[in-house]
Amino acid sequence: MAQPLNIHGFPQAILHLDANAFFASVEQAVNPELKGKPVVVGKERGIVTAVSYEGKALGIKRGMTIAEVKRRFPQAVILESDYEKYALFSQRMFEILRGFTPIVEEYSIDEAFADLKGLRRYHRASYEEIGYRIKETIKKELGITVSVGISLTKVLAKIASNWIKPDGLTLISGREIHHYLEKLPISEVWGIGPQTEALCHKLGIYTALDFARAKEEFIKKHFTKPHYEIWLELRGIQVYPVLETFKNSYRSLSKSISFTPTADKEFLLSQSAFNLEQVCFKARRYGLLAKKLIYFLKDEEFKVHSIEINLPYPTAYPKELLPLLRKAFENLFYEGISYRQVGVILTDLSPKRSFQLTLFEKSSQSIEMKEKLYEALDSIILKYGRTFLTHGVSLPVTKEKPLYKGKSLKIPLLPIHLL
């Protein structure tokens, strides 16, 4: 027989983490100028796939057409999706979560379950305090907010995380289950779809508490096994364990561009260098360093020529990588052959904070100076555009497109000669 609703204490503790308006929040974290603005993602699809809370407050909803958003909300900032960026933020978010508990189930790109049972003594904190630390660590390190729910089961934890948004933290103990379920429409219970909602209404069930308080025989008679399992979870009886998923390592960041086949050596080298600057900029924005560089040229016959370079130490600074890129280019490029694409890939990535210098690598003072310099350069690039400041080797590409937000720049492009 199933146990009653009023389970005492925490025989188990499941945490559900849900990133708030994830894609739009990532865009705001990467570009501080977007904070506080109605950000809409999905320009390339013509449909809103994500919207910031500022946009939601205006009435912008997922599924709207981009044309409708432009017409009704001209103040909205409409962006194309960057799934590579979102995947990296997702991986880092889950990495932070695994810093608190080893048992993490990555449910989707912006959601995860975690098992906290037995960790109060280890962290010297209550489950609520552990949830708060997780939430604040993600906010501090990634610049995005998450809502956290903690309870006895997955279904209850998901209800808890959805209770306060954005940036919420809700704990549902066994004694408090009924207080939350009585306010929750049955349609908002995880796993209850429109058809099941309609059946519930026919049977006089309108809230989650109505469902949870129904007799076991009644549930088994009118509903399927999955719905019976949801009924158990609503009563605080764990059916769905947290299934630990494999900890994904960071994959790669890449930048390539195609063009009309050309044998212009200066143009090809310049475009290669510019691609390197772009991908390094992205890595620095994510707080990542690369241990490997892959460079490739694709000729007019679509044959790819590539070189893989193991770096002496992790880096994301073009000044250190440009000599290696130039050498790779000289080895791959042949006079008289036209090329249609160049590309750069940074791989074997790791968070900057996990990188430790050895005695045989560059001094920490040198690294610190370079970090501060590039932080200053990045702030200028974020304000004026990625072609405003560039290394001299990239000028043949960038000088032809001195545009910023659709307007010609009156200030000439500034090559970085003094790094």
C-alpha positions as CSV (number, residue, x, y, z in Angstrom):
1,M,0.0,0.0,0.0
2,A,1.2,3.5,-0.7
3,Q,2.3,5.7,2.1
4,P,0.4,8.8,3.1
5,L,1.3,12.3,2.0
6,N,2.7,13.6,5.3
7,I,6.1,11.9,5.2
8,H,8.4,13.3,7.9
9,G,11.9,14.6,7.3
10,F,13.8,13.9,4.1
11,P,14.3,10.1,3.5
12,Q,15.7,11.3,0.2
13,A,16.5,14.7,-1.3
14,I,16.2,15.4,-5.0
15,L,17.2,18.8,-6.5
16,H,15.9,20.1,-9.8
17,L,17.7,22.9,-11.5
18,D,16.1,24.9,-14.2
19,A,17.9,27.8,-16.0
20,N,15.8,30.8,-16.5
21,A,15.1,31.9,-20.1
22,F,18.3,30.0,-20.8
23,F,19.2,31.0,-24.4
24,A,18.2,34.7,-23.9
25,S,20.0,34.8,-20.5
26,V,23.2,33.4,-22.1
27,E,23.1,36.1,-24.7
28,Q,22.7,38.7,-22.0
29,A,25.6,37.2,-20.0
30,V,27.9,37.3,-23.0
31,N,26.9,40.8,-24.0
32,P,26.3,43.0,-20.9
33,E,24.7,45.7,-23.1
34,L,21.7,43.4,-23.6
35,K,21.0,43.2,-19.8
36,G,17.6,44.7,-19.0
37,K,16.5,44.6,-22.6
38,P,13.8,42.4,-24.3
39,V,16.0,39.8,-26.0
40,V,14.5,37.4,-28.5
41,V,16.3,34.4,-29.9
42,G,15.3,32.6,-33.1
43,K,15.9,35.0,-35.9
44,E,17.2,32.4,-38.3
45,R,14.1,30.2,-37.9
46,G,11.6,33.1,-38.1
47,I,10.0,31.9,-34.8
48,V,10.7,32.9,-31.3
49,T,12.5,30.0,-29.6
50,A,13.5,31.9,-26.4
51,V,12.7,35.3,-24.8
52,S,14.2,37.1,-21.8
53,Y,12.0,38.0,-18.9
54,E,12.0,41.6,-20.0
55,G,10.5,40.4,-23.3
56,K,8.0,38.2,-21.5
57,A,6.9,41.2,-19.5
58,L,6.0,43.0,-22.8
59,G,3.9,40.0,-23.9
60,I,6.4,38.3,-26.2
61,K,5.9,34.5,-26.2
62,R,7.7,31.5,-27.6
63,G,6.2,30.4,-30.9
64,M,5.5,33.9,-32.1
65,T,6.8,34.7,-35.5
66,I,9.7,37.1,-35.7
67,A,7.7,39.2,-38.1
68,E,5.0,39.7,-35.5
69,V,7.6,40.6,-32.8
70,K,9.1,43.2,-35.1
71,R,5.7,44.7,-35.8
72,R,4.4,44.7,-32.3
73,F,7.6,45.1,-30.3
74,P,10.1,47.3,-32.2
75,Q,12.2,47.7,-29.1
76,A,13.0,44.0,-29.0
77,V,16.6,42.8,-29.7
78,I,16.3,39.9,-32.1
79,L,19.2,37.5,-32.3
80,E,20.1,34.3,-34.2
81,S,20.5,31.2,-32.1
82,D,24.1,30.1,-31.2
83,Y,23.7,26.5,-30.0
84,E,27.5,26.0,-29.6
85,K,27.4,28.9,-27.1
86,Y,24.4,27.5,-25.3
87,A,26.0,24.0,-25.1
88,L,29.1,25.4,-23.5
89,F,27.2,27.3,-20.9
90,S,25.1,24.2,-20.2
91,Q,28.3,22.1,-19.7
92,R,29.8,24.6,-17.3
93,M,26.5,24.8,-15.4
94,F,26.4,21.0,-14.9
95,E,30.1,21.1,-14.0
96,I,29.3,23.5,-11.2
97,L,26.4,21.3,-10.0
98,R,28.8,18.3,-10.0
99,G,31.0,20.2,-7.7
100,F,28.3,19.8,-5.0
101,T,27.2,16.2,-5.8
102,P,28.5,13.5,-8.0
103,I,25.1,12.2,-8.9
104,V,23.7,14.5,-11.6
105,E,21.2,13.7,-14.4
106,E,21.4,16.1,-17.3
107,Y,17.7,16.1,-18.3
108,S,18.0,18.7,-21.1
109,I,20.4,21.5,-22.1
110,D,19.0,23.8,-19.3
111,E,17.7,21.3,-16.8
112,A,19.2,18.8,-14.4
113,F,18.3,16.6,-11.4
114,A,20.7,15.9,-8.6
115,D,20.7,13.6,-5.6
116,L,21.6,15.4,-2.4
117,K,20.9,12.6,0.0
118,G,23.5,12.3,2.7
119,L,25.4,15.5,1.7
120,R,24.3,17.8,4.6
121,R,27.1,16.7,6.9
122,Y,29.7,16.8,4.0
123,H,28.7,20.4,3.1
124,R,27.9,21.3,6.8
125,A,24.7,22.9,5.5
126,S,21.0,22.2,5.2
127,Y,19.6,21.0,1.8
128,E,18.2,24.5,1.4
129,E,21.6,26.1,2.0
130,I,23.2,23.7,-0.5
131,G,20.6,24.7,-3.1
132,Y,21.3,28.3,-2.4
133,R,25.1,27.9,-2.8
134,I,24.6,26.1,-6.1
135,K,22.3,28.9,-7.4
136,E,24.6,31.7,-6.3
137,T,27.8,29.9,-7.7
138,I,26.1,29.6,-11.1
139,K,25.1,33.3,-11.0
140,K,28.5,34.4,-10.0
141,E,30.5,32.3,-12.5
142,L,28.2,32.3,-15.5
143,G,26.2,35.4,-15.1
144,I,22.8,33.6,-15.5
145,T,20.1,32.8,-13.0
146,V,18.6,29.4,-12.2
147,S,15.6,28.3,-10.2
148,V,16.1,25.4,-7.8
149,G,13.6,23.1,-6.3
150,I,14.3,20.5,-3.6
151,S,12.0,17.8,-2.4
152,L,11.5,14.0,-1.9
153,T,11.0,13.0,-5.5
154,K,11.7,14.2,-9.0
155,V,8.1,15.2,-9.7
156,L,7.9,17.2,-6.5
157,A,11.3,18.8,-7.1
158,K,10.2,19.9,-10.6
159,I,7.1,21.5,-9.0
160,A,9.3,23.3,-6.5
161,S,11.7,24.7,-9.1
162,N,8.8,26.1,-11.0
163,W,7.3,27.7,-8.0
164,I,9.4,30.9,-8.0
165,K,10.9,32.2,-11.2
166,P,13.3,33.7,-12.1
167,D,16.1,33.1,-9.6
168,G,14.0,31.1,-7.1
169,L,14.6,28.5,-4.5
170,T,11.8,26.4,-3.1
171,L,12.0,23.4,-0.7
172,I,9.0,21.1,-0.3
173,S,9.3,18.9,2.8
174,G,7.0,15.9,3.4
175,R,4.9,17.9,5.9
176,E,4.3,20.7,3.3
177,I,3.4,18.7,0.2
178,H,-0.3,19.3,0.4
179,H,0.2,23.1,0.7
180,Y,1.8,23.2,-2.7
181,L,-0.4,20.6,-4.4
182,E,-3.6,22.2,-3.5
183,K,-2.7,25.4,-5.4
184,L,-1.4,23.5,-8.5
185,P,-3.6,22.8,-11.5
186,I,-3.4,19.1,-12.6
187,S,-2.2,20.3,-16.0
188,E,1.0,21.7,-14.5
189,V,2.2,18.4,-13.1
190,W,5.2,16.9,-14.9
191,G,3.9,14.1,-17.2
192,I,0.3,15.2,-17.3
193,G,-0.6,16.0,-20.9
194,P,-3.8,17.6,-22.4
195,Q,-5.6,14.2,-22.8
196,T,-4.9,13.1,-19.3
197,E,-6.0,16.6,-18.0
198,A,-9.3,16.1,-19.8
199,L,-9.8,12.7,-18.3
200,C,-9.0,14.1,-14.8
201,H,-11.6,16.8,-15.2
202,K,-14.2,14.2,-16.2
203,L,-13.3,12.3,-13.0
204,G,-13.6,15.4,-10.8
205,I,-9.8,15.9,-10.5
206,Y,-8.7,19.5,-10.9
207,T,-5.6,20.0,-8.8
208,A,-2.5,18.0,-8.1
209,L,-3.8,17.5,-4.5
210,D,-7.1,16.0,-5.9
211,F,-5.0,13.5,-7.9
212,A,-2.6,12.7,-5.0
213,R,-5.4,12.1,-2.5
214,A,-7.3,9.8,-4.8
215,K,-7.5,6.1,-3.7
216,E,-4.9,3.8,-5.1
217,E,-7.5,1.5,-6.5
218,F,-9.2,4.4,-8.3
219,I,-5.9,5.5,-9.9
220,K,-5.0,2.0,-11.1
221,K,-8.5,1.6,-12.5
222,H,-8.7,4.8,-14.6
223,F,-5.0,5.6,-15.4
224,T,-2.0,4.0,-16.9
225,K,1.1,2.8,-15.1
226,P,3.1,6.0,-15.8
227,H,0.3,8.1,-14.2
228,Y,0.3,5.7,-11.2
229,E,4.0,6.3,-10.8
230,I,3.3,10.1,-10.9
231,W,0.7,9.6,-8.2
232,L,3.2,7.9,-6.0
233,E,5.8,10.6,-6.6
234,L,3.3,13.3,-5.7
235,R,2.8,11.5,-2.4
236,G,6.5,11.6,-1.7
237,I,7.3,8.1,-2.7
238,Q,10.3,7.9,-4.9
239,V,9.8,5.9,-8.1
240,Y,12.2,7.7,-10.5
241,P,15.9,7.7,-9.2
242,V,18.4,10.3,-10.4
243,L,20.2,8.6,-13.2
244,E,23.8,9.8,-13.3
245,T,24.7,10.9,-16.8
246,F,28.2,10.8,-18.3
247,K,30.1,14.0,-17.6
248,N,30.7,15.5,-21.0
249,S,34.0,17.1,-21.6
250,Y,34.2,20.4,-23.5
251,R,34.2,19.7,-27.2
252,S,35.5,22.5,-29.4
253,L,34.9,26.0,-30.7
254,S,35.3,26.7,-34.3
255,K,35.1,29.6,-36.8
256,S,35.2,29.1,-40.6
257,I,34.1,31.1,-43.6
258,S,33.5,30.3,-47.3
259,F,34.0,32.6,-50.2
260,T,34.4,32.6,-54.0
261,P,37.5,30.4,-54.7
262,T,40.7,32.6,-54.6
263,A,44.4,32.1,-54.7
264,D,45.1,35.4,-53.0
265,K,47.6,34.5,-50.4
266,E,47.3,37.7,-48.4
267,F,43.5,37.5,-48.3
268,L,43.6,33.8,-47.2
269,L,46.1,34.4,-44.4
270,S,44.2,37.5,-43.3
271,Q,40.9,35.6,-43.2
272,S,42.5,32.8,-41.3
273,A,43.9,35.2,-38.7
274,F,40.6,36.9,-38.3
275,N,38.9,33.6,-37.8
276,L,41.4,32.8,-35.1
277,E,40.7,36.2,-33.4
278,Q,36.9,35.4,-33.4
279,V,37.2,32.0,-31.9
280,C,39.7,33.1,-29.3
281,F,37.3,35.9,-28.3
282,K,34.5,33.4,-27.9
283,A,36.7,31.1,-25.8
284,R,37.7,34.0,-23.5
285,R,34.0,35.0,-23.1
286,Y,33.3,31.5,-21.9
287,G,36.3,31.4,-19.6
288,L,37.9,28.5,-21.6
289,L,41.5,27.7,-22.6
290,A,42.5,25.4,-25.5
291,K,45.2,22.8,-25.5
292,K,44.9,22.1,-29.2
293,L,44.6,24.1,-32.4
294,I,43.3,22.7,-35.7
295,Y,43.7,24.8,-38.9
296,F,42.3,23.8,-42.3
297,L,42.0,25.1,-45.9
298,K,39.4,23.7,-48.3
299,D,40.4,24.0,-52.0
300,E,38.2,24.7,-55.0
301,E,37.8,20.9,-55.4
302,F,36.4,20.7,-51.9
303,K,39.4,18.8,-50.6
304,V,40.3,19.7,-47.0
305,H,43.9,20.2,-46.0
306,S,44.5,20.4,-42.2
307,I,47.1,20.5,-39.5
308,E,46.6,19.7,-35.8
309,I,48.8,21.5,-33.3
310,N,49.3,20.5,-29.7
311,L,49.9,23.7,-27.8
312,P,52.7,23.9,-25.2
313,Y,50.2,25.2,-22.6
314,P,46.4,26.1,-22.6
315,T,45.7,29.5,-24.1
316,A,43.0,31.6,-25.8
317,Y,45.2,34.6,-26.8
318,P,45.7,35.2,-30.5
319,K,49.1,36.8,-29.9
320,E,50.4,33.4,-28.8
321,L,48.6,31.4,-31.5
322,L,49.2,33.6,-34.6
323,P,52.8,32.5,-35.2
324,L,51.6,28.8,-35.1
325,L,48.8,29.7,-37.4
326,R,51.1,31.4,-39.9
327,K,53.4,28.4,-39.9
328,A,50.5,26.0,-40.5
329,F,49.3,28.3,-43.3
330,E,52.7,28.3,-45.0
331,N,52.8,24.5,-44.8
332,L,49.3,24.0,-46.3
333,F,49.1,26.8,-48.9
334,Y,50.3,26.2,-52.5
335,E,50.7,28.9,-55.1
336,G,48.4,28.6,-58.0
337,I,45.7,26.6,-56.1
338,S,42.4,28.4,-55.3
339,Y,40.8,27.9,-51.9
340,R,37.1,28.4,-51.0
341,Q,37.2,28.1,-47.2
342,V,39.4,28.6,-44.2
343,G,38.7,27.5,-40.7
344,V,40.1,27.4,-37.2
345,I,39.1,25.0,-34.4
346,L,40.1,25.3,-30.7
347,T,39.7,21.9,-29.0
348,D,40.6,20.1,-25.8
349,L,39.1,22.9,-23.9
350,S,39.1,23.4,-20.1
351,P,37.9,26.1,-17.7
352,K,40.5,28.8,-17.1
353,R,40.2,28.4,-13.3
354,S,41.4,24.8,-13.5
355,F,44.6,25.7,-15.3
356,Q,47.8,25.7,-13.2
357,L,51.1,26.9,-14.6
358,T,54.1,24.7,-14.1
359,L,57.6,25.9,-13.3
360,F,58.6,25.4,-17.0
361,E,55.8,27.5,-18.4
362,K,55.5,31.3,-18.7
363,S,55.5,33.2,-15.4
364,S,52.3,34.0,-13.7
365,Q,53.1,37.7,-13.9
366,S,53.3,37.5,-17.7
367,I,50.0,35.6,-17.9
368,E,48.3,38.0,-15.6
369,M,49.4,41.0,-17.7
370,K,48.2,39.4,-20.8
371,E,44.8,38.5,-19.2
372,K,44.3,42.1,-18.1
373,L,45.3,43.4,-21.5
374,Y,42.8,41.2,-23.4
375,E,40.1,41.9,-20.8
376,A,40.5,45.6,-21.7
377,L,40.5,44.8,-25.5
378,D,37.4,42.6,-25.1
379,S,35.5,45.3,-23.3
380,I,36.2,47.7,-26.3
381,I,35.2,45.0,-28.8
382,L,32.0,44.4,-27.0
383,K,31.1,48.0,-27.1
384,Y,32.2,48.9,-30.7
385,G,32.1,45.6,-32.5
386,R,34.5,42.8,-33.3
387,T,36.2,44.5,-36.2
388,F,37.0,47.7,-34.3
389,L,40.2,46.3,-32.8
390,T,42.2,43.7,-34.7
391,H,45.7,42.3,-35.1
392,G,47.6,43.8,-38.0
393,V,47.6,40.6,-40.0
394,S,43.7,40.7,-40.1
395,L,43.5,44.2,-41.6
396,P,43.1,43.1,-45.3
397,V,39.8,41.5,-44.3
398,T,38.5,44.0,-41.7
399,K,39.4,47.2,-43.4
400,E,36.9,46.4,-46.2
401,K,34.0,46.3,-43.8
402,P,34.4,49.2,-41.3
403,L,30.7,48.8,-40.2
404,Y,29.2,49.1,-36.7
405,K,25.5,48.5,-36.3
406,G,24.9,49.3,-39.9
407,K,26.8,52.6,-39.9
408,S,30.3,53.4,-41.3
409,L,32.8,54.0,-38.6
410,K,34.5,57.4,-38.7
411,I,37.3,56.1,-36.6
412,P,39.7,53.9,-38.5
413,L,40.3,50.3,-37.5
414,L,43.0,50.0,-34.9
415,P,45.6,47.2,-35.5
416,I,47.0,45.7,-32.3
417,H,50.7,46.2,-32.8
418,L,51.8,46.5,-29.2
419,L,50.8,43.2,-27.7
